[in-house]
Each structure stands twice: as C-alpha cells, then as structure tokens.
Amino acid sequence: MTNDDLYLVLYSLFILSRENSPIDAGTLGRLAGLSPTQVGRALIQLERAGLADASRIRLTMTGLAVALSPKAKAGARRLAVALAHPLAHARPLPLAARPDHSAIDG
C-alpha cells in the first residue's frame, strides 16, 4: 500500500463522513478506486498511525486534520479523476466530493 493510497482512503473517508450515513469498506473502496481488502489494510495502517478508527470506519480528530492537509489533497486529485468517470458512482455525491469543488482543486 502506497502513501498515496493511504491519503486517498483518508480523504475518501472524510468525504463520505460528511454524508452522515454508515460507511463500509465496499463503499469506501468504490469511492477510492480500491478493493475492500485494500481499504481494510489501509484502515488498519491509518488506525496504527492514530488517524482512523478501523472498527467504526471513521476518522479521529488527528485524521481529520491530516485529511485536510495539502498532502491529502494531492492524493485527492486521483479521487477527482475517478469521480469524473461517468460510471464511478451510482448515486449523487455530496458537493464536497464533486471534482469541480474547490476542496479538491487544492
């Protein structure tokens, strides 16, 4: 798992957490463009770093700060490319997850 993948999972988790709906590894994987297994590995690494709670699939306060950092936004550029694909998602995304949103332009 590369650091880019970790930042991508971290930022994707931030995006999904804004919807206030349950998040699972499959949903997070679809958004990040990774398999649920890869997402699970990333969550464990992020938990070890104190950035996420893997069992609840949510960010810690430190993880939130890192998700909003320039490095995470750079990783989010991959997310923007993935979201631009017409088959990337079946339901409407929140404004913050859309490729034209300033949070992703970074």
Residue, then its C-alpha position, 0 to 999 in steps of 0.5 A: m500500500t502506497n502513501d498515496d493510497l493511504y491519503l486517498v482512503l483518508y480523504s475518501l473517508f472524510i468525504l463520505s463522513r460528511e454524508n452522515s450515513p454508515i460507511d463500509a469498506g465496499t463503499l469506501g473502496r468504490l469511492a477510492g478506486l480500491s478493493p475492500t481488502q485494500v481499504g481494510r489494510a489501509l484502515i488498519q495502517l491509518e488506525r496504527a498511525g492514530l488517524a482512523d478508527a478501523s472498527r467504526i470506519r471513521l476518522t479521529m480528530t488527528g485524521l481529520a486534520v491530516a485529511l485536510s492537509p495539502k498532502a491529502k489533497a494531492g492524493a485527492r486529485r486521483l479521487a477527482v479523476a475517478l469521480a469524473h468517470p461517468l460510471a464511478h458512482a451510482r448515486p449523487l455525491p455530496l458537493a464536497a466530493r464533486p471534482d469541480h469543488s474547490a476542496i479538491d482543486g487544492 
